Amino acid sequence: MNFRLSQYDAISWLKSIESESVDLVVTDPPYESLEKHRKIGTTTRLKQSKSSSNVWFEILPNERLEALMSELYRVLKKNTHCYIFCDQETMFYLKPIGEKVGFKFWKPIVWDKQRIGMGYHYRARYEFILFFEKGKRKLNNLGIPDVLGYPRVHRGYPTEKPVDLAKVLIEQSTSEGELVIDPFCGSGAFGVAALELDRDYWGNDTNAEAIKLTSTRLNQL
Ligand SMILES: C[S@@+](CC[C@H](N)C(=O)[O-])C[C@H]1O[C@@H](n2cnc3c(N)ncnc32)[C@H](O)[C@@H]1O
């Protein structure tokens, strides 16, 4: 397998995956507090039309986070890593849930977007990437810092993440030929990173536009 894409609810999709079959999770869930960023205009909408009524992608309610984390833990092989993008509010929900389902929580990694964004009360410049571990796995490069500076993606898919940022995480926690999954793939940025590093990739998203975009990007590599 090189890459595969699916279009299901993330938790249902994970339930269909064999236990202990995945080498790495890198994902960016549509966490509930994104609604707040959306209200103050810090995130873009899906470009389905040119009108102002463009829709926003579905949000995953906090009450589903335990089911999500528990499935991620089940599908990961022993001695693997799991990276989850989130903001400071969701971090406080996710950490204890991750620990409850069996992960060791190492630390939040900071993604420094290098330029301030919209909003107020200290304008947003960073996001967290929660670093969890199942069993014990050594990072491939012990010299990488916990603040990673990569400019945000402009005019991309809403909340699109930089490919080079994802490459750091994938290189740190997998070897060539291992399988990386993303249950909320959006534009497929983590898939591009995985394939460019010769890893296998399986992405999923409920949104048809996201799957179309990811498929186009990955087929062009
Ligand atoms: C934060 S975005 C991911 C952005 C992606 N990391 C990128 O770089 O483009 C979250 C994605 O989750 C999808 N989504 C929302 N609810 C979902 C669900 N229940 N299952 C799977 N995907 C879902 C949305 O359509 C959206 O594309």
PDBQT file of the ligand as one rigid body, heavy atoms in Angstrom, charges set to zero:
ROOT
HETATM    1  C1  LIG A 301      -9.043  20.734  11.373  1.00  0.00    +0.000 C 
HETATM    2  S1  LIG A 301      -9.526  20.029   9.847  1.00  0.00    +0.000 S 
HETATM    3  C2  LIG A 301      -8.107  19.127   9.297  1.00  0.00    +0.000 C 
HETATM    4  C3  LIG A 301      -7.158  19.967   8.474  1.00  0.00    +0.000 C 
HETATM    5  C4  LIG A 301      -5.954  19.175   7.975  1.00  0.00    +0.000 C 
HETATM    6  N1  LIG A 301      -5.027  18.847   9.050  1.00  0.00    +0.000 N 
HETATM    7  C5  LIG A 301      -5.180  19.918   6.887  1.00  0.00    +0.000 C 
HETATM    8  O1  LIG A 301      -3.966  20.162   7.044  1.00  0.00    +0.000 OA
HETATM    9  O2  LIG A 301      -5.809  20.272   5.873  1.00  0.00    +0.000 OA
HETATM   10  C6  LIG A 301     -10.633  18.797  10.425  1.00  0.00    +0.000 C 
HETATM   11  C7  LIG A 301     -11.311  17.954   9.358  1.00  0.00    +0.000 C 
HETATM   12  O3  LIG A 301     -12.168  17.009  10.027  1.00  0.00    +0.000 OA
HETATM   13  C8  LIG A 301     -13.279  16.725   9.182  1.00  0.00    +0.000 C 
HETATM   14  N2  LIG A 301     -14.346  16.136  10.023  1.00  0.00    +0.000 N 
HETATM   15  C9  LIG A 301     -15.296  16.764  10.772  1.00  0.00    +0.000 A 
HETATM   16  N3  LIG A 301     -16.018  15.867  11.466  1.00  0.00    +0.000 NA
HETATM   17  C10 LIG A 301     -15.515  14.636  11.149  1.00  0.00    +0.000 A 
HETATM   18  C11 LIG A 301     -15.816  13.324  11.563  1.00  0.00    +0.000 A 
HETATM   19  N4  LIG A 301     -16.780  13.077  12.462  1.00  0.00    +0.000 N 
HETATM   20  N5  LIG A 301     -15.096  12.310  11.039  1.00  0.00    +0.000 NA
HETATM   21  C12 LIG A 301     -14.105  12.540  10.123  1.00  0.00    +0.000 A 
HETATM   22  N6  LIG A 301     -13.789  13.767   9.680  1.00  0.00    +0.000 NA
HETATM   23  C13 LIG A 301     -14.461  14.810  10.205  1.00  0.00    +0.000 A 
HETATM   24  C14 LIG A 301     -13.601  18.061   8.557  1.00  0.00    +0.000 C 
HETATM   25  O4  LIG A 301     -14.294  17.871   7.343  1.00  0.00    +0.000 OA
HETATM   26  C15 LIG A 301     -12.203  18.670   8.373  1.00  0.00    +0.000 C 
HETATM   27  O5  LIG A 301     -11.729  18.448   7.067  1.00  0.00    +0.000 OA
ENDROOT
TORSDOF 0
